[in-house]
Amino acid sequence: MMPSSSIATDTPLPGRIRRENGERILKAAELVFAEAGFAGATMADIADRAGLPKANLHYYFGTKEELYRAVLDNILRLWLSPIDAIAPDADPAKALTAYVTAKLEASRTRPHASKVFANEMLHGATQIERFLAEDLRRLVDDKAAVIDGWVAAGRVAPLDARQFLFMIWAVTQHYADFDVQVRKVMGRRTLTRQDFAHITAEVLRLILRAAGLPDTPPHPSNA
């Protein structure tokens, strides 16, 4: 029998319980949407993965569409906050190191998040098309302007800032979206923390070199 705190009710639940149950549902939904896609996922499957009654999902998220959008919002917050490191007064090597490291850490710890996002893109981005065309475009414009400023000041090599950002996204998310390919080619059952440390060092060398920066990444404690 589920504990009474996990049973859907018309009585408002304490804040901590609401928060914990909401996080359990989002985590379970991320896994199920990554495995089955939006069309193949069911609220029953997500409830089962979360270990909660199906009624609880409708208590927190009225529909599958609402839950899916919440999962996407959660993923976007995870991915977009590290880009704050790219700022006009920041040291370019340290800023890029911090950003790339954070993106690869997200691929290591939340690979299903990347897969949910990739599936959404492959199916036309119907749920976040407006976000991509408006909010994300403005953010990329802002960060591209920062990088263009670095170029103008001679702080990084001449490059197309938007394409540079796209390339960072592609290479960092590759290790989540195509983890099966990476593991098979590398002969690994799983990618370990040590594997990701090596991957991060190699990716940073390529990114920093492309920006005309020293290809030895700054030490994390100084980044």
C-alpha positions in Angstrom: 0.0 0.0 0.0 1.3 3.5 -0.9 1.9 5.8 2.0 -1.0 8.2 2.5 1.2 11.2 1.5 1.5 9.7 -2.0 -2.3 9.3 -2.6 -4.0 11.9 -4.7 -6.4 14.0 -2.6 -8.4 17.2 -2.8 -6.7 18.3 0.4 -3.6 20.4 -0.3 -0.4 18.5 0.4 2.4 20.0 2.5 4.9 21.9 0.4 7.8 19.4 0.9 5.6 16.5 -0.1 4.3 18.3 -3.2 7.8 19.2 -4.2 9.2 15.7 -3.7 6.3 14.1 -5.6 6.6 16.6 -8.4 10.3 15.8 -8.7 9.6 12.1 -8.8 7.1 12.5 -11.5 9.3 14.7 -13.6 12.2 12.3 -13.3 10.1 9.3 -14.2 8.5 11.2 -17.1 11.9 12.1 -18.5 12.9 8.5 -18.6 9.7 7.3 -20.2 9.5 10.1 -22.8 13.2 9.4 -23.7 12.5 5.7 -24.1 9.0 5.8 -25.8 8.7 9.3 -27.2 5.7 11.5 -26.6 3.3 9.4 -28.7 4.4 6.1 -27.1 4.5 7.2 -23.5 1.4 6.8 -21.3 0.5 8.4 -18.0 0.2 4.8 -16.6 3.8 4.0 -17.6 5.0 7.2 -16.0 3.1 6.6 -12.8 4.5 3.0 -12.6 8.1 4.3 -13.1 7.5 7.0 -10.4 5.9 4.5 -8.0 2.8 6.6 -7.6 -0.8 6.1 -8.4 -1.8 7.3 -11.8 -4.3 9.7 -10.1 -1.3 11.5 -8.6 0.0 12.5 -12.0 -3.3 14.1 -12.9 -3.2 15.9 -9.5 0.1 17.5 -10.3 -0.1 17.6 -14.2 -3.6 17.6 -15.7 -2.7 16.0 -19.0 0.2 14.2 -20.7 0.8 17.3 -22.8 1.1 19.4 -19.7 3.6 16.9 -18.1 5.6 16.8 -21.3 5.9 20.6 -21.5 7.0 20.6 -17.8 9.7 18.0 -18.6 10.9 20.1 -21.6 11.0 23.3 -19.4 13.0 21.4 -16.8 15.5 20.3 -19.5 15.8 23.8 -20.9 16.6 25.2 -17.4 19.3 22.6 -17.0 20.9 23.4 -20.3 20.6 27.2 -20.5 21.7 28.3 -17.1 25.4 27.3 -17.7 25.6 29.6 -20.7 25.6 32.6 -18.3 29.4 31.9 -18.1 29.7 33.5 -21.5 29.7 37.2 -20.5 31.5 40.2 -21.9 34.0 40.6 -19.1 34.7 36.9 -18.6 38.0 35.3 -19.6 37.1 33.5 -22.8 39.1 30.3 -22.0 37.6 30.1 -18.5 34.0 30.9 -19.7 34.1 28.3 -22.5 35.7 25.7 -20.2 32.9 26.2 -17.6 30.2 26.0 -20.3 31.5 23.0 -22.1 32.2 21.2 -18.8 28.7 21.9 -17.6 27.2 20.7 -20.8 29.1 17.4 -20.8 28.3 16.9 -17.1 24.6 17.2 -18.0 25.1 14.5 -20.7 26.8 12.3 -18.2 24.2 12.7 -15.4 21.0 13.4 -17.4 21.4 11.6 -20.7 17.6 11.0 -21.0 17.0 14.7 -20.9 19.1 15.1 -24.0 17.2 12.3 -25.7 13.8 13.8 -24.9 14.9 17.1 -26.4 16.4 15.4 -29.5 13.1 13.5 -30.0 11.2 16.8 -29.8 13.5 18.3 -32.5 13.1 15.3 -34.8 9.3 15.5 -34.6 9.2 19.2 -35.6 9.6 20.9 -32.2 5.8 21.3 -32.0 5.8 21.9 -28.3 8.6 24.5 -28.1 8.7 26.0 -31.6 7.8 29.4 -30.3 10.5 29.2 -27.6 13.1 28.3 -30.2 12.0 31.1 -32.6 11.8 33.8 -29.9 13.4 33.1 -26.5 16.3 30.9 -27.7 16.9 33.1 -30.7 17.3 36.1 -28.4 19.6 34.2 -26.1 21.8 33.0 -28.9 21.9 36.5 -30.4 23.0 37.9 -27.0 25.7 35.2 -26.5 26.9 35.5 -30.2 27.3 39.3 -29.6 29.5 38.5 -26.6 31.7 36.2 -28.7 31.7 38.7 -31.5 33.0 41.2 -29.0 35.8 38.8 -28.0 36.7 38.5 -31.6 36.7 42.2 -32.2 39.0 42.7 -29.2 41.3 40.0 -30.4 40.6 37.8 -27.4 39.5 34.8 -29.6 40.2 33.9 -33.2 37.8 35.1 -35.9 34.8 32.7 -36.1 31.1 32.6 -36.7 29.7 32.8 -33.2 26.3 31.1 -33.9 27.9 28.2 -35.7 30.4 27.9 -32.9 27.6 27.6 -30.4 25.8 25.0 -32.6 29.0 23.0 -32.7 29.4 23.1 -28.9 25.8 21.8 -28.6 26.3 19.1 -31.1 29.5 17.7 -29.7 28.5 17.8 -26.0 25.0 16.3 -26.6 26.4 13.6 -28.8 27.6 11.7 -25.8 24.0 11.5 -24.5 22.0 11.2 -27.7 24.4 8.6 -29.3 25.7 7.0 -26.1 25.0 3.5 -27.5 27.2 4.2 -30.5 30.0 5.7 -28.3 29.9 2.8 -25.9 30.0 0.1 -28.7 32.9 1.8 -30.5 34.8 2.3 -27.2 34.0 -1.2 -26.0 32.3 0.0 -22.8 29.1 -1.3 -21.1 28.8 2.1 -19.6 30.7 5.4 -19.8 32.3 5.9 -16.4 33.2 9.2 -14.7 36.8 8.6 -15.8 35.6 8.2 -19.4 33.8 11.5 -19.2 36.8 13.2 -17.6 38.9 12.1 -20.7 36.1 13.1 -23.1 35.8 16.5 -21.5 39.5 17.1 -21.7 39.5 16.2 -25.4 36.4 18.2 -26.3 37.8 21.2 -24.5 41.1 21.0 -26.4 39.2 21.0 -29.7 36.8 23.9 -28.7 39.6 26.1 -27.2 41.8 25.4 -30.2 39.0 26.4 -32.6 38.7 29.7 -30.7 42.5 30.3 -31.0 43.0 29.8 -27.3 45.6 27.7 -25.5 44.4 24.1 -25.9 45.3 23.2 -22.3 42.0 23.8 -20.4 42.3 26.0 -17.3 42.2 23.9 -14.1 38.5 23.5 -13.0 39.2 25.3 -9.7 40.3 28.3 -11.7 37.6 28.1 -14.4 
